[in-house]
Amino acid sequence: MHPLKIVVLLVLFYLLYRLYVSGRKKRLEDKKSGRDAAAISDVLVQDPVCGAYVAKGQALVLRDQDGSERHFCSDKCRRTFIEQKQNSSGGTA
């Protein structure tokens, strides 16, 4: 094999290797930044019953008929809120 062909093949393999490595680094960076963005976008909301703060993505949600949402840290707090609301409205839901 001619030495010039060997050099051309080596350069070609080197360029392909660099493309592969740079693409892999880019995918890893995209994956890492995606996780960070999801963590930052999750905000804390306050439970109206006990006052605890809970991540909005993990909170139990109660939607009223008017479209408003209330977020709760646990099912116990959600049930307490529903009971208080029923008692204050005269027992009708």
ROVEXVO-379010 format. One record per atom (N, C-alpha, C): residue number from 1; atom name; x, y, z. Coordinates in nm, 4 decimals, decimal comma, padded with zeros to 6 digits. Each point is the difference from the previous one (the first is absolute). Example, Ala and Ser with C-alpha at 12.3 -4.5 7.8 and 13.67 -1.06 7.14 Angstrom:
REM ROVEXVO-379010
{1; N; {01,3190; -00,5690; 00,7800}}
{1; CA; {-00,0890; 00,1190; 00,0000}}
{1; C; {00,0900; 00,1200; 00,0000}}
{2; N; {-00,0350; 00,1050; -00,0720}}
{2; CA; {00,0820; 00,1190; 00,0060}}
{2; C; {-00,0770; 00,1090; 00,0730}}
***
This chain:
REM ROVEXVO-379010
{1; N; {00,0850; -00,1172; 00,0000}}
{1; CA; {-00,0850; 00,1172; 00,0000}}
{1; C; {00,0898; 00,1238; 00,0000}}
{2; N; {-00,0400; 00,0953; -00,0770}}
{2; CA; {00,0779; 00,1224; -00,0158}}
{2; C; {-00,0072; 00,0823; 00,1287}}
{3; N; {00,1121; 00,0624; 00,0453}}
{3; CA; {-00,0002; 00,0771; 00,1245}}
{3; C; {-00,1000; 00,1157; 00,0006}}
{4; N; {-00,0252; 00,0586; -00,1170}}
{4; CA; {-00,0955; 00,1099; -00,0069}}
{4; C; {-00,1421; -00,0496; 00,0317}}
{5; N; {-00,0356; -00,1192; -00,0458}}
{5; CA; {-00,1307; -00,0578; 00,0292}}
{5; C; {-00,0152; -00,0254; 00,1504}}
{6; N; {00,1064; -00,0440; 00,0631}}
{6; CA; {-00,0035; -00,0256; 00,1438}}
{6; C; {-00,0251; 00,1303; 00,0762}}
{7; N; {00,0689; 00,1048; -00,0402}}
{7; CA; {-00,0174; 00,1298; 00,0650}}
{7; C; {-00,1431; 00,0504; -00,0195}}
{8; N; {-00,0539; -00,0108; -00,1206}}
{8; CA; {-00,1367; 00,0447; -00,0276}}
{8; C; {-00,0992; -00,0806; 00,0842}}
{9; N; {00,0177; -00,1299; 00,0076}}
{9; CA; {-00,0884; -00,0832; 00,0814}}
{9; C; {00,0086; 00,0361; 00,1486}}
{10; N; {00,1205; 00,0249; 00,0485}}
{10; CA; {00,0161; 00,0392; 00,1400}}
{10; C; {-00,0696; 00,1330; 00,0286}}
{11; N; {00,0144; 00,0962; -00,0913}}
{11; CA; {-00,0661; 00,1296; 00,0168}}
{11; C; {-00,1516; -00,0190; -00,0022}}
{12; N; {-00,0494; -00,0832; -00,0901}}
{12; CA; {-00,1428; -00,0270; -00,0096}}
{12; C; {-00,0524; -00,0646; 00,1294}}
{13; N; {00,0697; -00,0986; 00,0508}}
{13; CA; {-00,0402; -00,0632; 00,1262}}
{13; C; {00,0039; 00,0982; 00,1166}}
{14; N; {00,0999; 00,0860; 00,0025}}
{14; CA; {00,0096; 00,1002; 00,1064}}
{14; C; {-00,1193; 00,0957; -00,0045}}
{15; N; {-00,0353; 00,0466; -00,1204}}
{15; CA; {-00,1139; 00,0908; -00,0140}}
{15; C; {-00,1309; -00,0681; 00,0425}}
{16; N; {-00,0182; -00,1238; -00,0394}}
{16; CA; {-00,1198; -00,0734; 00,0413}}
{16; C; {-00,0043; -00,0180; 00,1519}}
{17; N; {00,1129; -00,0298; 00,0603}}
{17; CA; {00,0084; -00,0137; 00,1454}}
{17; C; {-00,0376; 00,1310; 00,0695}}
{18; N; {00,0520; 00,1124; -00,0489}}
{18; CA; {-00,0299; 00,1308; 00,0601}}
{18; C; {-00,1490; 00,0331; -00,0130}}
{19; N; {-00,0603; -00,0321; -00,1132}}
{19; CA; {-00,1432; 00,0222; -00,0170}}
{19; C; {-00,0803; -00,0829; 00,0997}}
{20; N; {00,0382; -00,1246; 00,0175}}
{20; CA; {-00,0693; -00,0885; 00,0940}}
{20; C; {00,0121; 00,0528; 00,1427}}
{21; N; {00,1192; 00,0391; 00,0422}}
{21; CA; {00,0218; 00,0470; 00,1367}}
{21; C; {-00,0749; 00,1305; 00,0249}}
{22; N; {00,0032; 00,0921; -00,0946}}
{22; CA; {-00,0690; 00,1285; 00,0212}}
{22; C; {-00,1517; -00,0203; 00,0049}}
{23; N; {-00,0533; -00,0896; -00,0814}}
{23; CA; {-00,1431; -00,0291; 00,0049}}
{23; C; {-00,0407; -00,0632; 00,1314}}
{24; N; {00,0845; -00,0860; 00,0511}}
{24; CA; {-00,0289; -00,0665; 00,1278}}
{24; C; {00,0017; 00,1017; 00,1146}}
{25; N; {00,0970; 00,0896; -00,0001}}
{25; CA; {00,0068; 00,1039; 00,1037}}
{25; C; {-00,1243; 00,0882; -00,0055}}
{26; N; {-00,0430; 00,0343; -00,1206}}
{26; CA; {-00,1175; 00,0855; -00,0171}}
{26; C; {-00,1249; -00,0688; 00,0569}}
{27; N; {-00,0164; -00,1297; -00,0283}}
{27; CA; {-00,1162; -00,0728; 00,0524}}
{27; C; {00,0019; -00,0052; 00,1513}}
{28; N; {00,1175; -00,0211; 00,0592}}
{28; CA; {00,0099; -00,0051; 00,1461}}
{28; C; {-00,0327; 00,1352; 00,0619}}
{29; N; {00,0464; 00,1086; -00,0625}}
{29; CA; {-00,0299; 00,1341; 00,0515}}
{29; C; {-00,1488; 00,0313; -00,0109}}
{30; N; {-00,0617; -00,0392; -00,1113}}
{30; CA; {-00,1438; 00,0229; -00,0173}}
{30; C; {-00,0799; -00,0768; 00,1040}}
{31; N; {00,0408; -00,1220; 00,0265}}
{31; CA; {-00,0704; -00,0825; 00,0977}}
{31; C; {00,0120; 00,0611; 00,1396}}
{32; N; {00,1196; 00,0470; 00,0338}}
{32; CA; {00,0222; 00,0591; 00,1321}}
{32; C; {-00,0773; 00,1309; 00,0156}}
{33; N; {00,0031; 00,0859; -00,0997}}
{33; CA; {-00,0700; 00,1279; 00,0094}}
{33; C; {-00,1509; -00,0195; 00,0025}}
{34; N; {-00,0515; -00,1037; -00,0624}}
{34; CA; {-00,1425; -00,0287; 00,0033}}
{34; C; {-00,0469; -00,0345; 00,1396}}
{35; N; {00,0793; -00,0751; 00,0743}}
{35; CA; {-00,0355; -00,0349; 00,1378}}
{35; C; {00,0019; 00,1226; 00,0882}}
{36; N; {00,0991; 00,0866; -00,0189}}
{36; CA; {00,0098; 00,1207; 00,0814}}
{36; C; {-00,1174; 00,0935; -00,0272}}
{37; N; {-00,0389; 00,0125; -00,1250}}
{37; CA; {-00,1119; 00,0880; -00,0341}}
{37; C; {-00,1286; -00,0490; 00,0625}}
{38; N; {-00,0208; -00,1313; 00,0030}}
{38; CA; {-00,1208; -00,0546; 00,0615}}
{38; C; {-00,0007; 00,0248; 00,1497}}
{39; N; {00,1148; -00,0104; 00,0635}}
{39; CA; {00,0068; 00,0223; 00,1443}}
{39; C; {-00,0250; 00,1467; 00,0340}}
{40; N; {00,0479; 00,0905; -00,0820}}
{40; CA; {-00,0172; 00,1422; 00,0265}}
{40; C; {-00,1439; 00,0427; -00,0238}}
{41; N; {-00,0676; -00,0594; -00,0981}}
{41; CA; {-00,1346; 00,0433; -00,0330}}
{41; C; {-00,1036; -00,0450; 00,1021}}
{42; N; {00,0326; -00,0941; 00,0877}}
{42; CA; {-00,0953; -00,0464; 00,1004}}
{42; C; {-00,0004; 00,0986; 00,1165}}
{43; N; {-00,1127; 00,0652; 00,0225}}
{43; CA; {-00,0109; 00,1023; 00,1034}}
{43; C; {-00,0705; -00,0556; 00,1230}}
{44; N; {00,0186; 00,0681; 00,1119}}
{44; CA; {-00,0651; -00,0403; 00,1243}}
{44; C; {-00,1342; 00,0703; 00,0133}}
{45; N; {-00,0983; -00,0760; 00,0475}}
{45; CA; {-00,1321; 00,0562; 00,0279}}
{45; C; {-00,0338; -00,0315; 00,1459}}
{46; N; {-00,0823; 00,0860; 00,0590}}
{46; CA; {-00,0327; -00,0164; 00,1414}}
{46; C; {-00,1337; -00,0721; 00,0161}}
{47; N; {00,0000; -00,0989; 00,0884}}
{47; CA; {-00,1212; -00,0729; 00,0354}}
{47; C; {-00,0900; 00,0943; 00,0802}}
{48; N; {-00,1284; 00,0185; -00,0400}}
{48; CA; {-00,0871; 00,0931; 00,0720}}
{48; C; {-00,0430; -00,0494; 00,1377}}
{49; N; {00,0158; -00,1277; 00,0303}}
{49; CA; {-00,0437; -00,0543; 00,1294}}
{49; C; {00,1112; 00,0084; 00,1031}}
{50; N; {00,1132; -00,0641; -00,0293}}
{50; CA; {00,1067; -00,0065; 00,1001}}
{50; C; {00,1095; 00,1040; -00,0223}}
{51; N; {00,0022; 00,0630; -00,1173}}
{51; CA; {00,0990; 00,1041; -00,0275}}
{51; C; {00,1334; -00,0531; -00,0497}}
{52; N; {00,0112; -00,1315; -00,0209}}
{52; CA; {00,1260; -00,0575; -00,0471}}
{52; C; {00,0216; 00,0361; -00,1468}}
{53; N; {00,1262; 00,0109; -00,0390}}
{53; CA; {00,0340; 00,0247; -00,1394}}
{53; C; {00,0349; -00,1323; -00,0657}}
{54; N; {-00,0522; -00,0204; -00,1188}}
{54; CA; {00,0235; -00,1237; -00,0739}}
{54; C; {00,0245; 00,0349; -00,1465}}
{55; N; {00,0832; -00,0813; -00,0670}}
{55; CA; {00,0269; 00,0227; -00,1419}}
{55; C; {-00,1291; -00,0178; -00,0785}}
{56; N; {-00,0269; 00,0911; -00,0894}}
{56; CA; {-00,1254; -00,0009; -00,0747}}
{56; C; {-00,0183; -00,1302; -00,0773}}
{57; N; {00,1076; -00,0562; -00,0493}}
{57; CA; {-00,0072; -00,1259; -00,0742}}
{57; C; {-00,0339; -00,1193; 00,0866}}
{58; N; {00,0202; 00,0099; 00,1311}}
{58; CA; {-00,0264; -00,1110; 00,0908}}
{58; C; {-00,1254; 00,0204; 00,0845}}
{59; N; {-00,0607; 00,1163; -00,0100}}
{59; CA; {-00,1150; 00,0324; 00,0840}}
{59; C; {-00,1272; -00,0654; -00,0530}}
{60; N; {-00,0928; -00,0259; 00,0919}}
{60; CA; {-00,1333; -00,0452; -00,0384}}
{60; C; {-00,0798; 00,1242; -00,0378}}
{61; N; {-00,0733; -00,0064; -00,1100}}
{61; CA; {-00,0700; 00,1167; -00,0522}}
{61; C; {-00,1502; -00,0184; 00,0159}}
{62; N; {-00,0663; 00,1053; 00,0455}}
{62; CA; {-00,1455; 00,0037; 00,0073}}
{62; C; {-00,0458; 00,1159; -00,0868}}
{63; N; {-00,0783; -00,0315; -00,1019}}
{63; CA; {-00,0497; 00,1039; -00,0906}}
{63; C; {-00,1440; 00,0332; 00,0359}}
{64; N; {-00,0271; 00,1279; 00,0179}}
{64; CA; {-00,1353; 00,0456; 00,0297}}
{64; C; {-00,0793; 00,0122; -00,1299}}
{65; N; {-00,1298; 00,0183; 00,0130}}
{65; CA; {-00,0862; 00,0135; -00,1174}}
{65; C; {00,0322; 00,1252; -00,0801}}
{66; N; {00,0506; 00,1013; 00,0673}}
{66; CA; {00,0350; 00,1239; -00,0709}}
{66; C; {00,1351; -00,0081; -00,0712}}
{67; N; {00,0688; -00,1138; 00,0119}}
{67; CA; {00,1272; -00,0201; -00,0698}}
{67; C; {00,1233; 00,0280; 00,0834}}
{68; N; {-00,0178; 00,0494; 00,1228}}
{68; CA; {00,1169; 00,0265; 00,0843}}
{68; C; {00,0547; -00,1314; 00,0560}}
{69; N; {00,1278; 00,0000; 00,0307}}
{69; CA; {00,0666; -00,1196; 00,0521}}
{69; C; {00,0551; 00,0270; 00,1381}}
{70; N; {-00,0088; -00,1010; 00,0854}}
{70; CA; {00,0638; 00,0041; 00,1309}}
{70; C; {00,0910; -00,1223; 00,0081}}
{71; N; {00,1178; 00,0186; 00,0594}}
{71; CA; {00,0996; -00,1073; 00,0077}}
{71; C; {00,0179; -00,0421; 00,1457}}
{72; N; {00,0089; -00,1315; 00,0228}}
{72; CA; {00,0097; -00,0545; 00,1353}}
{72; C; {00,1205; -00,0929; 00,0120}}
{73; N; {00,0548; -00,0039; 00,1217}}
{73; CA; {00,1170; -00,0845; 00,0248}}
{73; C; {-00,0392; -00,1459; 00,0201}}
{74; N; {-00,1237; -00,0245; 00,0444}}
{74; CA; {-00,0431; -00,1379; 00,0260}}
{74; C; {-00,1502; -00,0130; -00,0220}}
{75; N; {-00,0441; -00,1245; -00,0067}}
{75; CA; {-00,1425; -00,0266; -00,0151}}
{75; C; {-00,0769; 00,0425; 00,1245}}
{76; N; {00,0631; -00,0098; 00,1162}}
{76; CA; {-00,0643; 00,0413; 00,1249}}
{76; C; {-00,0335; 00,1499; -00,0037}}
{77; N; {00,0927; 00,0815; -00,0439}}
{77; CA; {-00,0252; 00,1445; -00,0100}}
{77; C; {-00,1077; 00,0289; -00,1036}}
{78; N; {00,0011; -00,0728; -00,1108}}
{78; CA; {-00,1017; 00,0207; -00,1029}}
{78; C; {-00,1387; -00,0326; 00,0539}}
{79; N; {-00,0119; -00,1137; 00,0720}}
{79; CA; {-00,1299; -00,0376; 00,0577}}
{79; C; {-00,0451; 00,1006; 00,1053}}
{80; N; {00,0921; 00,0492; 00,0824}}
{80; CA; {-00,0340; 00,1004; 00,1012}}
{80; C; {-00,0541; 00,1262; -00,0666}}
{81; N; {00,0637; 00,0422; -00,1088}}
{81; CA; {-00,0451; 00,1191; -00,0720}}
{81; C; {-00,1407; -00,0202; -00,0557}}
{82; N; {-00,0252; -00,1167; -00,0583}}
{82; CA; {-00,1321; -00,0291; -00,0558}}
{82; C; {-00,1059; 00,0008; 00,1098}}
{83; N; {00,0317; -00,0604; 00,1156}}
{83; CA; {-00,0947; -00,0015; 00,1122}}
{83; C; {-00,0280; 00,1413; 00,0501}}
{84; N; {00,1036; 00,0824; 00,0129}}
{84; CA; {-00,0192; 00,1380; 00,0454}}
{84; C; {-00,0847; 00,0788; -00,0994}}
{85; N; {00,0231; -00,0241; -00,1281}}
{85; CA; {-00,0753; 00,0700; -00,1027}}
{85; C; {-00,1478; -00,0419; 00,0042}}
{86; N; {-00,0264; -00,1291; 00,0207}}
{86; CA; {-00,1380; -00,0480; 00,0086}}
{86; C; {-00,0689; 00,0558; 00,1231}}
{87; N; {00,0702; 00,0050; 00,1121}}
{87; CA; {-00,0598; 00,0529; 00,1243}}
{87; C; {-00,0287; 00,1491; -00,0127}}
{88; N; {00,0872; 00,0726; -00,0667}}
{88; CA; {-00,0210; 00,1445; -00,0116}}
{88; C; {-00,1096; 00,0345; -00,1013}}
{89; N; {-00,0277; -00,0910; -00,0945}}
{89; CA; {-00,1030; 00,0289; -00,1002}}
{89; C; {-00,1343; -00,0610; 00,0381}}
{90; N; {-00,0126; -00,0484; 00,1220}}
{90; CA; {-00,1282; -00,0521; 00,0467}}
{90; C; {-00,0230; -00,1450; -00,0328}}
{91; N; {00,1071; -00,0745; -00,0248}}
{91; CA; {-00,0117; -00,1427; -00,0226}}
{91; C; {-00,0244; -00,0385; -00,1444}}
{92; N; {-00,0035; 00,0944; -00,0913}}
{92; CA; {-00,0173; -00,0335; -00,1400}}
{92; C; {00,1321; 00,0203; -00,0724}}
{93; N; {00,0257; -00,0868; -00,0969}}
{93; CA; {00,1259; 00,0095; -00,0730}}
{93; C; {-00,0165; 00,0667; -00,1324}}
***
